[in-house]
Amino acid sequence: SKADIGLIGLGVMGANLALNIAEKGHTIAVNNRSTPKIDAFVEAAQAEGFGERVVPEADLATFVQSVKKPRSIIIMVKAGKPVDDMIEQLLPLLDEGDAILECGNSLFSDTQRHFDYLKPKGIGYLGVGVSGGAEGARHGPSIMVGGSKAQWHDAEPVLTSIAARFKGEPCVAWLGEGGAGHFVKTIHNGIEYGDMQMIAEVYGVMRDGLGMDAAACAEVFKRWNEGPLNSYLIEITGHVLEAMDGESGRPLVEMILDRAGQKGTGVWSAIAAQQLGVPATAIEGAVAARSISSRKQERIAAEALYGKRRGKVDITIDDLEQALLAGKIVSYTQGFSVIASASEEQGWGLELATIAKIWRAGCIIRSRFLDQMASAFAGDAATNLLMVPDFATLMKEASPALRRVVSAGALGELPLICLSSSLAYFDSYRQARGTANLIQGQRDFFGSHGFEIEGRGTDLHGEWPSLIEQAAE
Ligand code: 6PG
C-alpha cells in the first residue's frame, strides 16, 4: 500500500515534521538529497517506535510513486533557489491533482509565483507557514496554510492531526489563495521580532537602568509569565536569563555577544508594511535594532566618542510590565493592520480572528494575549486593534506606564527603539489634527504639489513667490 503523504528534506525541521506525522498514525514516504540523512531518519523513527510507518526512498521518482494519489508532497528545503529547483525536479513526476506543500520560510511573492506557475498545469501549490521551531515541528506547530484550496482538503487530515492544540482546537487553517500562508507567517515573524526586541529593551532598563543582575531579571520575567504578559517568549526569557555558563561560572546571557542574527522575515515584514502604506513602527524598530546590534565595532567607537551612559533611572517593575503590554498592543495592532491591508490588496479574504486563533498555541508568539485578541476580532469588524473596545480599555490603562518608561529611558540614555516608536505611533494615531498640513505646505512650496482645504478644493496652491517677495521688502 502507498504512503499517505511524502516529505522531501530531512533537515531538523523536516525530520521533526515527518516524525510528528508518523507518530499521528500516517504512513510517510521520505526523501533527501543525501542518503545518510535518510538512514539516520529511519533509525530515529524506529527508535521512537513508528519505523513501520516510514517509507524511505532515495530515488525521487520512486519516492513520488510511493505516495498515494492525489499526492501531497511536503518540501522542506531552504527557501529561494533550492525550492525553485525542487519544483522543477518534481514537476515531470507529478500527476494532475497532486500538490506540493512548501513548508519553509519562503518569501510570499515567490510562493505566489510558484502557485501561478503550477495552477495551469493542474498541480496544486500550498505555501505553508510552520511556526514553533524544532520542538513545535515535532510535537505540534502552528500551521498557516495558503494556496490551492482543493488540495488543502487532501492534506487537511494530516496537517490537522499534527498541529498544536489550544483547548482542543487545532492551530491550523487554510487562510487564503496563493502566497497568503507565507505572508501571514512572515508577519508572524515580524511580530515575533517586535516582541523579542521590546523584551530586550525592558531587560536593558533592568540591567543598566536599575542595576539588576541576570538572576533578578529572571525572577521578574517568571512572575510576569503568571500575569497578562503570559507567553512563550516571556517564559523562555526567564530561562535564558537564569542559565549559567559552566566555564566562567557567570550567567550565560552575560557571556553571549550582543549581536543579533536575522534571516529575512523581519525585513520582509517591514518592506511589505511600507509597500502597503501601513505604519509598522514596532516591526521596523525591531529590525533596525538588530541591524544596529550587528555593528559592534562601530558601537564601540561611538561609545568611546560620546561616553558611556551611567546612573540609575527612576522606574518601577510594575511600570515596565505595563509598558511592555502597551507596546505589545501597538505592535500587534500594526502587524494585523498589515495583514488586513495585504488581504484587501491581494483579495485573500483573510480573517483576523482565525489568524489570532491559530497563533494561540504552537507558534513562537503564542500567548494569553492572542486568546483575548481572537475573541476581540471575532466580535468586531475593526481591523485596528486599538479601536476594539477591550483593547482600548487595556491601552488606556497601560499607556501611561509606556510613557513613563520611554521618558525615563530617553533621559537615562537607554535605547528603547521599539517601545518609543510604539508610543509615537499611538500618539500619532490618536491625534485628530496632526502636522501633515505643514508637510503639504512645504510640498506645495517647492514642487507645486497642491494641498486641500476643506470646502474650498483639493488641488490648491499657495502664492509662495509673492509671499517671499513681500517678506524680502
Ligand atoms: C518560528 C520562527 C522560525 C525561526 C525564524 C527566526 O515561527 O518558528 O519564527 O521561523 O526561528 O527563522 O528568524 P530569524 O533567524 O530572522 O530571527
Residues whose N, C-alpha, C, O or C-beta is under 5 A from the ligand:
A	BS01	6PG	V130 S131 G132 G133 N189 G261 Q262 K263 G264 T265 I364
